């Protein structure tokens, strides 16, 4: 399975044209999500599969042949990572409010199409919880994420943590003294993704405080 992020003009028929082009490139589209919508453009994520003998660069070529369509990112995406809507995360947090922040950390990779997530204590500068593929070690350098009390995105250089390459990260504070940090090799997180993360982080805190 692959994750393909595409920017396309916001006009009738364009999404259908992209889907048709991907079909001609042997892609089987499993899902499409709108990541961001602005004046005259839309950024969509396509979750798709390819036959064993096909190459992902076929997807880029197919999209590049369409006017005003640009591929921002294409990468392998583990097949067992399903798509989860924000409402599913909220439902899970509502069912177990005492674990809301931990649940958000665990579900963030599938919700935001990222590789990993960390729950960080801002005051003590330490990791409280990590998703399955998150950086491990006794001293994850949380200082490289920037101001943990402010929602923001950042680009980390290779070597920011022992054995780790470049990463795009998004940070969102909870109402508690904790913050959620999510990361992936690319592409960079969009404003719409950051807004969603910030909303869910605040909701996680409200659920925990309501217990």
C-alpha positions in Angstrom: 0.0 0.0 0.0 1.1 3.6 -0.7 0.3 7.0 0.5 0.2 9.6 -2.4 -0.3 13.2 -1.5 -1.4 15.4 -4.4 -2.2 19.1 -4.9 -4.8 19.7 -7.5 -6.9 22.6 -8.7 -10.3 23.0 -7.0 -12.5 22.6 -10.0 -15.1 20.1 -11.2 -13.8 16.9 -12.7 -10.2 17.2 -11.5 -10.4 14.6 -8.8 -12.0 12.2 -11.3 -9.3 12.8 -13.8 -6.6 12.1 -11.2 -8.4 8.9 -10.2 -8.6 7.8 -13.8 -4.9 8.5 -14.4 -4.0 6.5 -11.3 -6.1 3.6 -12.6 -4.3 3.7 -15.9 -1.1 3.4 -13.8 -2.4 0.1 -12.3 -3.3 1.7 -9.0 -6.2 0.4 -7.0 -7.5 3.3 -4.8 -8.6 2.3 -1.3 -9.5 5.7 0.1 -9.2 9.4 -0.5 -9.0 12.1 2.2 -9.0 15.9 1.9 -6.0 17.2 3.8 -6.4 20.9 3.1 -8.6 23.1 1.0 -7.6 26.6 0.0 -8.5 29.3 -2.6 -8.4 27.4 -5.9 -6.6 24.3 -4.7 -7.1 21.1 -2.8 -4.6 18.7 -1.2 -5.7 15.1 -1.2 -4.2 11.9 0.2 -4.8 8.8 -1.8 -4.3 5.4 -0.1 -3.7 2.9 -2.9 -2.1 -0.4 -3.8 -0.1 -1.4 -6.8 0.6 -4.8 -8.4 3.9 -6.5 -7.5 5.5 -5.6 -10.9 4.5 -1.9 -10.8 6.6 0.9 -9.5 5.5 3.9 -7.5 7.1 6.4 -9.9 4.3 5.4 -12.3 2.0 7.2 -10.0 4.0 10.4 -10.2 4.2 10.2 -14.0 0.5 9.7 -14.3 -0.3 12.7 -12.2 2.3 14.9 -13.8 0.6 14.4 -17.2 -2.5 16.3 -15.9 -2.6 20.1 -16.0 -2.0 21.9 -12.7 -1.6 18.6 -10.7 1.5 18.1 -8.6 2.6 15.1 -6.5 3.9 16.3 -3.1 4.8 12.9 -1.7 4.6 9.2 -2.3 5.7 6.6 0.2 5.1 3.0 1.3 2.4 2.8 3.9 2.0 -0.3 6.1 -1.1 -2.1 5.0 -2.3 -2.9 8.5 -2.5 0.8 9.3 -6.1 1.7 8.5 -7.7 5.1 8.1 -9.3 6.4 11.3 -11.5 9.5 11.4 -11.1 12.1 14.1 -14.5 11.0 15.4 -13.3 7.5 16.0 -10.5 8.9 18.2 -12.9 11.1 20.1 -15.2 8.1 20.7 -12.3 6.0 22.0 -11.2 8.8 24.4 -14.8 9.2 25.6 -15.0 5.5 26.4 -11.7 5.6 28.4 -11.3 9.2 29.5 -8.7 8.4 32.1 -6.4 7.3 29.3 -7.4 9.9 26.7 -4.0 11.4 26.1 -2.4 7.9 25.8 -5.1 6.8 23.4 -4.5 9.8 21.2 -0.8 9.1 21.2 -1.4 5.5 20.1 -3.9 6.4 17.4 -2.1 9.4 16.0 0.0 7.5 13.4 -3.1 6.1 11.6 -5.2 9.2 12.1 -2.5 11.6 10.7 -0.7 9.3 8.3 2.5 9.7 10.3 5.1 7.3 11.5 5.1 7.8 15.3 3.8 9.9 18.2 5.1 10.9 21.6 3.3 12.1 24.8 5.7 14.5 26.5 5.7 16.1 29.9 6.6 19.8 29.2 7.6 20.6 32.7 9.9 17.7 33.3 11.1 17.4 29.6 10.5 13.7 29.4 8.6 11.2 27.3 5.6 9.7 29.1 4.3 7.5 26.4 5.2 6.5 22.8 3.5 4.8 19.9 4.8 1.5 18.5 7.3 2.9 16.1 8.4 6.0 18.1 12.0 6.8 19.0 13.1 4.9 22.1 15.8 5.4 24.6 16.1 7.0 28.0 17.0 10.4 26.7 14.9 11.3 23.7 16.0 15.0 23.1 12.5 16.6 23.5 14.2 20.1 23.2 14.6 19.6 19.5 10.8 19.8 19.1 10.8 23.5 19.9 8.3 25.2 22.2 6.1 22.4 23.5 3.5 24.9 24.9 2.7 26.2 21.4 1.1 24.4 18.5 3.6 24.4 15.6 5.3 22.3 12.9 9.1 21.9 12.5 11.7 20.1 10.3 14.3 18.1 12.1 17.7 17.4 10.6 19.2 13.9 10.2 20.8 12.8 13.5 18.3 14.7 15.7 18.2 11.4 17.7 20.6 8.6 17.6 20.1 6.6 14.3 17.2 8.7 13.1 17.0 10.6 9.8 15.3 13.8 8.8 11.7 14.2 10.1 8.8 16.5 9.8 7.0 17.0 13.2 3.9 18.6 14.5 3.5 19.7 18.2 0.3 20.4 20.0 -0.1 21.2 23.8 -2.8 19.6 25.9 -4.6 21.6 28.6 -2.5 19.6 31.1 1.3 19.9 31.4 1.6 17.5 28.5 2.1 17.8 24.7 1.6 15.5 21.7 4.4 15.3 19.2 3.9 13.4 15.9 6.5 12.8 13.2 7.2 11.2 9.9 10.0 11.3 7.2 7.7 13.5 5.1 5.8 15.3 3.8 5.6 18.3 6.1 2.5 18.7 8.1 -0.1 21.1 6.7 -1.9 23.8 8.7 -5.1 21.8 8.5 -3.4 18.8 10.0 -1.9 20.9 12.8 -5.3 22.4 13.6 -6.8 18.9 13.9 -4.0 17.7 16.1 -4.4 20.8 18.4 -8.2 20.2 18.6 -7.8 16.5 19.6 -5.0 17.3 22.1 -7.3 19.8 23.8 -10.2 17.4 23.8 -8.0 14.6 25.3 -7.2 16.9 28.2 -10.9 17.7 28.7 -11.8 14.0 28.8 -9.1 13.3 31.4 -10.1 16.2 33.6 -13.7 15.2 33.5 -13.1 11.8 35.1 
